[in-house]
């Protein structure tokens, strides 16, 4: 928006720890294998160039509000006259022993995707090794992740079996040509079938029901789908610790070892697995509160109706890292996207010394939960609808959103 409607004399700086920003709306589809990397990532260098914006690839770790400085991990501090904080959130893990060391949080997304892609590469190189995945968190994110991971693994297994069957047919023709006994051939085939792909997914949730923020029909249907897919659902199981069992060498030296761990629950349940993904409630970066910004009880930056910090007028923000004082809302991408336009308008109004405009987020929203098989479930209040049409509708919306960043004009408007 700043590229389309720039302000003379205003210099933009974007601080990001990645050059390609993942779009969370397409993340489950990417995990399932429906989208490649480029389709679900925004090229920030290209976007910054269009907006006449300086981009610094680094991680912000603090704010010096007395000197108007953003403190970065490796670069010198960055001066600002006006600051917008939009760093998202991460799943809370520190309270569980072993989680920070051995669990992979669903956010930040780049780190999560790197671990998932490494896992898939190792799986393709060693399909005979057992793979047990644990997902901690039974909200919409955890459920959707489990279904899309299962879909990807099932497709890998189907491809392997197809290739295996083709190899057996070729071997059968060769054996027939050699005149070998069919009985011996059958015995050999049965023995080969003993080497099968073995993978399973465990979903842990501390509550009595999955996805407590959705209606009963949605919760019941998704639990039914999970069980029918063979995903092991562990309800009322609060994870108390993750213990490292041993180190297993995988695919290659470049990929290195991964820990084989054990999930320990308060009930006494113990489940061994190769990898753990953490998809629990969102938490805020500690440095937001430590910087002196006003925060809520969970450490999220408090903003007013104009998306402006309630304690520091020169600081704005949007998305998961923020908590609107007058309009508490769940941490969901739909709210972050809707905040984009009013955030832009109020940043410009502040610079132009014009009155800020209040923003009222919707009280209810339509959630589309992908089931990993190019179908989706719509959830809004007491409403539920399941159909492949919903997945294609969501796919169309997501692709249109991403096209805004891939079809940027060659030159920006400088009027």
N, C-alpha and C positions, 0 to 999 in steps of 0.2 A: 504493500500500500504506500509506503514511503517512496518507492521507485515510481509509482504511477503519479503520486502527488507529492513531490519533494518540497522542502522548505528551504529557500535561499539562506545561506549562512549557517545551516545546521549540518554538523558532521556526525555521521552515524558510525558506531563501532559495534560489531557483533562479536561477543566472546563465546566460543563453543569448543567443547573438547573433541568434537568430531567434524569432519568436512561433509559427511553425508548423514543427514538427520532422518531417522526412521519414522515412518508414519504409523502410529500405533493401531489405527483402524484396519490396516492391512497385515499387521503382524501375525494374527492367527492363520491367515491364508498363506503367508510366507512359510510358516512352520509346517503347514500341511503340504506345501510344494506347489500351490496354485500360482504364486507370484515369485518372480526372480528378484534378485537384490535391487536392481535398478528400478523396477516397477514400484517398489514400496519405500524408496529413499529419496530425499530431496537433496539436490546438489547445492550446498550452501555457498560454495565459491561462485557459482553461476548466478545465484540469487543475489548475493552481495554485490557482485559486479553490476547487475542490473539496477540495484538500488543506490549505487554510488556509495557503498558502505565498506568500511575497512573491516576485515575479518581477522580475528586473532584466535588461532587454534591453541586453546589452553583451558584449564579448569579453574573457575572462580572458587576461592576457598574462604574469602572473608570480604567484608566491606568496612572501610574506615569512613564513618559518616561525618566525623568532624573535619576531615580533609577532602571529602568527596572523592574517594579512591576505591576502586575494586582491586582487591589483592588476588593475584593469580598464583598458580602453583609454580610456574617456571619463569614467567615473564615479569618485567617490572610492573608496578601498580599502574592502573589505567584511570586517568582522571575523567570525571563526568560532571556535567551540570544537571542532567536528568538521567535517571536510571530506571530500567524496566527489568524486573527479576522474573524469569519464566523457566526455572530449572527443573520443574516437575517434582516427583517424589520417588522414594524407593521403599520396598517392603521392609517392615520392621523385623530385624533378625537378631539384634545384639542381646536381647533378653534370654535367648535360648543358647545354652552352651554348645559350641561346635558349629552353630549355624553360620556364623560369619566366616569360619574357616572352610567349611565343606559344602555349604549350600550355595546355589547360584540364584541370585535374585532375578525376578522377571524384569526389573528395571535397575539400572539403566539398560535400555534395550540393546545397544551395541554389544555390551559384554555378554548379555544373555544369548544373542544370536551367534556370537563367536563360539560360545560353548556348545550350542545346539548343532551348528554346522560341523564342528569338530567331532561331535558324537556321531553324526550321520556318516561322516567320512570314515571314521573308525569302524562303524557298523558294516559299511560296504566292503572294507578290506578284511574283516573278520566276522562274517555273518554267522559262523557256527558258535560264537561265544554267547553265553546268556546275557541278556540285557534287562535289568530291572530299574525302572525309573520311579522315583518318588516325587510327588507334587504335594507341597504343603500349602493348604489354603483352598477352601471349598466355595469361594465366591464365584462370581461370573468369570473372572479372569482365570482362576484355576481350573474350572470346569471346561471352559473353552479351550484352554491350553491342552488339557488331557485328551480331549476329543480330536484335536488337530494333530497332536503328536501320534496318537494311535493310528490316525488315517495315514500319515506319512510312513510309519513303520509297516503298516499293512500293505501299502503299495510296494515298498521295498521287498517285502516277503513274497508278494505276488510275482514281481519281476524275477526274483531269484528262483522261485519254483518253476516259472515258465522257461528260464534258461536251463534249469536242471532237467526239465522234461525234454527239452530239445536235445540236450546232451545224451540223455538216455535213449532217445529214439535213434540217434546216430550210432550210439554204441550197440543198440539192438540190431541195426542193419549190418554193422560190422561183424557181430557175432554170428548172425545168420549166414553171412557170406563165408565165414570161417567154418560153418557147420557145427558150431558148438551146441551142446545139449540145452534145450529150452528150460529144463528143470534147473540147471546150473545158473542159467541167465536169470530166472526168477528169483533164486536164492540171492544172487548178487544185488538185484534191484531192491529186495527187502532190506538187505543190510545197509544199502546206501540211504534208505529212507530214515534210518536211525539218526542221521545227521540233519536235523531240522532247525529252522530258525526259532529261537526261544526268546521271547520278549514279553514283558508284562509291565503294566503301569499301576501304581498305587496312589490313590488320592486320599489325603488325610485332611479331616476337618474337625475342629473342636466343638462345633455346634451340633444340635440334634438334626438339623436339616441343611442341605446345601443351599447356597444362594439366598440367604435370608431376606435380601432386599427385593425379592420378586414374589409373585403370587404363587399359590399352592399348585396350580396347574402347570406352571412353568417348572417349578422345583421338581414336581413328581415326574414330569415327562423327561427332563434331563437326567434325573437319577436312573430312570428306566433305560434310557439310551446308553448311559455309561455301563450299566450292568450287562446289557445285551451285547455290548462290544467286548466284554471280558475285562473291563477296567475294574480293579478292586477298590471299592469305596469303603473307607474307614471313618464312620461318623462317631462323634463324641470321643475322639481320640486326640488329645492335646499333646503335641510333641514337646517333650521335656529336654531332649538332648540329641545330638547327632555325634556318633562315635566313629572314629576312623578305625577300620579293621585291618586293611593292608593296602599295598600299592600294586596296581596291575598295569603292566606294560601294554599299550595299545598301538595301533597301526604303525607309527613310524617314530623316529627320534624327534622329528620336528614337532609332533603332537605331544610327545612326552607321556608321563604316567598320569593316571587319574586315580583318586582315592576310592576304595571300596568301603562303604560306610554302613552304619546300622542306625535306623531310626528307632529311637526309644520313646515310648509314650508313657504318660502318667498312669495309665491303666495296667502297665506291665507288658503291653504288646511290643514286640521287637521285630523289625523287618529289615533284612539286609538288601542293599541295592547298590548299583554302580554310580548313580548320580542323583542329586536332589535339586529340585527347582523350588524356589520359595516365592509364593504368591499370596502373601498375607496382607493385612491392612497397611495402607500407605503411611510412611513416616517422612518427616522433614529433615533436611540437612541441618546439622547442629549449628553451623556457622550463621544461619539466619538469625536465630535468637541471640547468639553470642555477639553478633554485630551491633546489637542494641535496638533492632527493629521490634516493634510491638508484635507479639505472637499470641496465638491461642494456647490452650493447655497442652496441645500436642506439638507445638513448635512451628506451626504454619503461620506465615506472615498475614497479619490482619489488614484487610483493605476495606475501604468504604464503598459506597455504591458506584463511585467513579473509578474503581480499581486502583485507588491511591492509598498508600500506607497511612494508617490512622495516626502514626507517630512522626513520620518524616515525609512532608509534602513532595519532596523531590524524588521520591521512590514510588514507582508503580509496579504492578505485576498482574499476572493472570495464570490460569491453569492450576495444577495440583498443588503447587507450593503455596498458593494463597487460600485464605479463608475469608469469604465475604461476611462481614459482621452481621449485617441485616438479612442475609439470604444464605444460610448454611445449605450446602449442596454436597452430594457424594463426589468422590474423586473420580470423575469420568471424562473421557475425551470430548464428549459432546459439549460440555460446558466450556472447556478450554477453547475449542474452535469458535463457539459463539461469542466468546469474550474478545476475540481478535480485533474485530472492527471497532467496538467501543474503546478498546485500549488504544488503538491507533489514533482515533479521533481526540481522545483526551490527552494524549501525549502532544499532539499538535496544538490543541487548544491551550495547554499549559505554556508551551513555548511562545504562542501568540498572545498570551495573557488574556485569553477569552474564558468565559465561564465553562466549567466542566459539565459534562452531561451524565446524569445517572443512568445506570444500566440495571435492569431487572431480569434475572435469569428465569427461564421457565420453571415451574414447580414440578412438572412431570415431563418425562421424555421417553421416546420409543427406543428400547434397547433391542438390537438385532444380534443374536447369539449364534454364531456359526457352529454347526455340528460336525465339521470336518469332512463332509461328503457332498459339498456344494449344495447344501440345504441350510436353512436357518430357522430359528424360532424368534418370533416377535413378542416382546413383553412390554406392556404399558399398563400400570395399575392392575386391574383384574383381567385384562385382556391377554389372550395368547393365541398365536397362529403359527403353524409350522408348515413350511412349503419351500421347495427349491426356488420358487419365484422370488422369495425374500432374499435369498443369497445373491441371485443375479441382480436384483434391485440394489442391494448394498454394494455389490461389485461395481455397478454403473456409477453410483454416487462417489465411491472411493476413487475410481479412475478419473472422474471429472475433477475431483478436488486436486489430484496429483498433476493433472494436465496444466493447471494454473502455473505450476513451477517448472514444467518441462517445456512449455510453449511461451517462454518469456519473449517480449519484443527485443530486437537487437539493440535498440537505443531507447532510453527511458525518456519520459516527458520532462522537459526542463523549463516549461513555462512557469 
